[in-house]
Amino acid sequence: MRDDDEFNSIVNVFPCQVQWGDCDPAGIIFYPTYFRWIDAASWALFDAVGCSPKWMRAQHLAMPLVSAECQFLFPAENGDRCEVRSRIARFGGKSFVVAHEVVRSDGTTLAKAKETRVWGRHVNGPGTPMKGEAIPEELKQRFRAH
């Protein structure tokens, strides 16, 4: 088994709903909404294993986004209830990939996305320069145990 395979089955679910302001003039979801949802879902995934944004800030930790991609498969409309299903697809040395599926309540997969993020620490606290650091084994353990 590859190291990453053990994380593929661990999925966090982030519920969301298409609001009027999420739609373009055609009445379908405006694509940046997906990126807002997947960002929030990544933070919810880490919060689920005890790494809340508040805790990370107190530890001077961050996980900046370095790459994001999304395949838009089907449109969503105002009122649609959805969920973002997120999992760690890969842990590297200092970076990791989060895979997301946006699924409407009827089971239709609306979008598939990936984010690459870096595990980093602010040198002298939040707002100061940041350096990437090795992803701690203890963090990987939290995902294994989740």
N, C-alpha and C positions, 0 to 999 in steps of 0.2 A: 504494500500500500504506500503510495506517495504521501508525504507529510500533509499535503493540501487535501487529499481525499477525505480525511477524517472530519474536515470542517464543512464539506459540501451538504451534509444532511441537516445541519443546524440552521434553521430558518427563523427569523424574527418577522412578525407581521405588524405592519404599520397601517392602520385604517385611515382612509381619506374619502372625501366626497368632492365632486366637481361643483364648484359654486359659480354663480352668475359671472363674477369678476374673473374667473379662470378661463372664460370662453372668448373666442375671437368673434368678429361680426357675423361669421357663418353659423354661430351657435355651437361650435365644437371646441373642445379643449385647445387652448393656446399652448404650443409646445413647451415654453419655459416652465409651465406648471409641473410637468413631469420632472424636470431638473430640481425644482423646489421640493417636490415630494421625495425624490431619491436622496437628496441631501438630508432632509429631516429623518428619513428612514435609516440612513447610516448612523446618525447620532442616536436614534432610538435603539439600534442594534447594539451599540456600545453601552448605552445606558442599561440595557437588559442584562449585561454581564458585570454591572457595577462600576462602569466608567462613565458616569454622567458628565455632561459638559461642566457643571459646577465643580465636581471632583477634579476633572482634568485641569481646569483653570487654576485651582488651588495647588496642583502639583506642577504647574507651569508647562503642562503637556498640551499638545495640539495634534491634529491630524489633517493638515492642509491637503486640499484637492490639487492634484497635478494633471489629471486627465479625466475626462468624462465623455461617454458616448451613449447614444440611445437610438434604438430602432423603434420607430412608431408603426405599430402593426394595424391598429384599428382606432378610429376616433371615439372619444368619450364626449358625452353631452351633459349639459347642466342637470344636476340632480343625481347623476350616476354615483353609486356607492362603489368604492374600489378599495383595494389594499395593495400595499407594496410589500412583497415578500423578498427579504434580504438575507444574504448569507456571505460569509467570507469565501471567496473563490480561491484565493491564494495569499499566503503569507510569504514575503520575501525577507531579506535581511533588514531593511529599513522601510520598506514599502509593503502595501497590501492591496488587494483588489476586492472590492465589494460588488457582488452581482445582485441585480434587482429584477424582479418581474412585477409589473403593474397589472393587476387582474381585477376585472369588473365583477360585481356580485353574481352575475350569471355564468361566471367561469371563463369568460373570454379574456385572453391575454392581450392587453392593449399595447404594452410596450415592454421591451427588454433593455436593460441598461447595465453599464459597468462604470465603476469609478476606481481610479487608482489614487491612493492617498499615501502620505508619508507619515511615519510616526516620528514626532519631533518634540523638542523641549525648548522653551524660551530661555535664553541664556540668563537673563536677570529678571524674570517675571514677565507676565503678559504685556504685550506691546513692545517688547525688546526683540532683537534679532533671534531667530530660531535656528537650531541645528538638528538635522535628522539624527536619530539614534536607533540602535538595534531594537527590534521589537522584542520585549521581554518574554521569556518562556512562560512566566507567570500569567501574562496576558493571554497567550495561546491556551494555557490551561483553563482559563475562565471560559473560553469558547468550547473547549472539549467537554467541560462539566455542564454547560448550559443545556 
